[in-house]
Amino acid sequence: MLSSSFSRERIALAAAVLGPLAVAVVLIPFRTAISGANLALVLVVAVVAVAAIGNRLAGALAALSAAAWFDYFLTEPYERFTIAANTDVLTAILLLAVGLAVSQLAARANRLRLVTITDADHLAQIFRTTQLVQSGATPNQIVNQVRPELVDLLHLRGCRFEQGRLLGRPPRLEPDGSITPKPMHSSSQAGELPDEDVELRVCADGVYYGRFMLTPTPGDAVPLQARLVAVTLADQVAEAFDAVRTTRPDHRP
């Protein structure tokens, strides 16, 4: 069993380096016809695939590899580790940030074969929020963008953000996409949420900044992939709060 696990890790690490490289090479003929942002989204899919078979280290290495090969093959001047356009510099940074965020989520989810966020719309949502975070937007601005996205993503009737201390013990959307405690009278396979409000915590490194309170649509199924994207968006909100706390130590959420 140990040998099998070690072999899997070695395969994942090799895929982390070679997978994004192979994808970047395949994209070379399209680099003048497709925008840099869309090319980066394709590379994020490669990062997710590696994270789904590996671990946190493999996912992080894949994100670094994807950013490097995006720079080398898909931005001008080509075949050089130099980027001429400022927009491509930002896209490369966002590619790295999104890749790291998604690979971290995959590592926490544990059942990695289920964490394959490959839907283009889902990736675009993560990409947009990461771009807003990297631009230095305030936590409130991030929250205001994420809240309607959660409504659409999870088919909610409503969503509100509660900042600061967490009160009560409502059902919770966990990092692996599950709901605790498990809803009664619902099918886990169908992905039905409870009839009551569900909390999605916004926290980083043990610091709680608040939570999204999700009001589900009764009987409406929500796929695991969508729930995992919702957790990723909450993590990005936490990143914005964490940046404020780091730059302003006296700040209290």
N, C-alpha and C positions, 0 to 999 in steps of 0.2 A: 504493500500500500504506500509506504514511504517513497519507494523507488518510482512508483507511478506518479505520485504527487510531484516529485522532483523533476521528472521528465516533462510533466505538463507545464511546470514553471519555466523550464528551459525553452520549450516550444513557444510559450507566450512571450518571453523576452526576445526571442528571435523574430517573432511576428511583429513585435513592437517596433523593431528597427526596419524590417524588410517590408511589412505590410503597407505603411504609408508611402514608402519609396516606390513600391510597385504601382500603387494607385496614382501617385504623382506622375510617373512615367506614362501611364495610360492616358492621363489628362493632357499631356503635352500637345497633341494635335488640336485640342479645343481651347488652348489658353488665350488665343486672340479673339475667340468668338463668345466665350463665357466670362462673365464678370469674376473678379477675384473673390468676392464674397461667396458666390455660388460654388466656385472651385473649393473654397475653404470648407463649405458645408459638406461637400463630398468627402473631404479628408477627415472631417469629424466622424463620419460614418465608419471609416477605417479604425479610428481610435476606439469607438464604441465596440466594434467587433473584437478588438484585442482585449479590451477590458472585460468583455463577456466570457473570454476563455482563460483570462489570467488573473492578476491581482492588482493591488494599488500601484505597485512599482511598475508593472508592465503597462498599465494604463497611462501613468505619468510619462514613461519613456516613449510610448506611442505618441503622446501629445507633443513632446519635444521633437520627435522625429518628423511628425506631420508639419510642424511649423518650419523646421529646417528645410525640408524638401519643397514645401510651398514657396519658400524664399528662393531656393536654388533653381527650380524648374519652371515655376509658374508666374514669377514676377520679373519685370525688366530691371536691369539687364539680365538676360537668361544665362543659366549655367554659371552663375556667380553668387556668392553669399553676400549680395548687396541689393538693396531695394531703392529704386529711384523715386517712386511715387509715395507721398505721405499716406495716401489712402491705403496702399498696399502694406505699408508698415503697420498701420492700425489693424488691418485685417489679419496680419500675421500674429499680432499680439492677441487679438480676440480669438483666433484659432487656438492658440496655446491655452488661453484662459478657459474657453469652452471645453476643450479636450480634457484639461485637468479637472474641471468641475464634474463632467460626466463620468470620468474614470473614478473619481472619488465616490460618486454615488454608486457606481457599480461595485466598488470594493465593499461599501457598507451594506449593500443589499444582500450579499452572501450567496444567494441563488443566482449566480451571474448569467446563467443561460437565459433567464427571463428578462434581463436588462439589455434590450437591444433597441434603443431609441433611434430608429432609422427613418421614421416618417419625416419628410421634408418640412412640413408645417411645424412639427414639434421642434425640430432642430432650428428652424427660423425663429421660433419664440425664444428659445434659449439664447440664440445669437443676438437678438435685439436687446434682450435684457442685459446680457453681458456687455454689450456695446454701451448701454446707458450707464451701467455701473462704472465702466472704465473711463467714461467721459467726465466723471466727478459729480454726477447728479446726486442730489440729496436723497436720504432714505425715503422721505415722503414722496418724492417724485418717482422713485422706484416702486414704492407701494402702489401708487396711483396707476402705474402702468401694468403691474402684475395682477391687481385685483380683477379687472375685467377679463384678462387672459385666463385666470382661474375659472371664472364663471363660464366662459366658452369651452375651455378644456375639459372641465368636469361636469358640464351640463347642469350647472347650479341654478337655483332660483335666486340666490343672493350670496354676497360675500362681503364681509367687513373685516377691518384690521383693528385689533386691540393691542395697543402698545404698553409695555411695562409688565407689571406683575400679572401672573396667570392665576385666575380664580376658577374654582370648580374643577370637575373632572369629567368633561365631555368625552365622547369617543374621539380617538386621535388617528390621524393619518401618519403612519410611521415611515421612516426613511426607505424601507423595502417595499412600500406601496400597500402594505396591509393596514387593516383598521383594527385598533384595539380599544376596548374589548370587541371581539368579533360580533358583528350585528346579528341579532336573532331574526329569524324568519326571512333570511336573505341568502342568496346563492353566491358563494365565494367565487365560483367559476364565472358567473354572470357579471360579477363586480358591482353588485348593488351596494350603495352606501346606506347608512342608517337613515331613519326618518327624521332624526333630530340633528342639530348642528354638530359638525365635526371640526375639531381644531387641527390646524396645520402650523406647527410651531416654527418660529423664526429664531434660530439659535446658532451660535458658533463657539466652539471650544468651551462648552459648558456655560456660556453666557446667554441668557434668554432675553431677547429684545421685544418679544410680543408674539402674536399669533394671528393667523387668518382664521376667521370663523366661517366655515363653509355651510351653506344651507342647501342640501341636496334636493334634487327633484325625485319624489317618491317613485320607486319602480324603474328608474332610469339606470341602466348599466354603464359603468365607467371602466374601460379597459385598464389593465395593469400599467401599460405603457404610458397612458395619460396621467395616471396617479404618480408615476415616477418622474415625469416631466414637471408636475406640480411641485414635488419635493425639491427638484433642482431649482425651480424659480424661487421657492422660499429660501433656499440656501444662498441664492444671489442677493436677495433682500438682506439676509443676515450679513453678507459680505459688505454691503453698503453701510449698515449700522456699525459693523466692526471697524471699518475704515475711519468713521467719525470718532469712535471710542479710542482708536490708536492715536489719532492726530490731536484729540482733545481729551486727555486723561480724566478731566474733571466732569466730562459729559456723563449723564446717567440716562439710560433708556427709559 
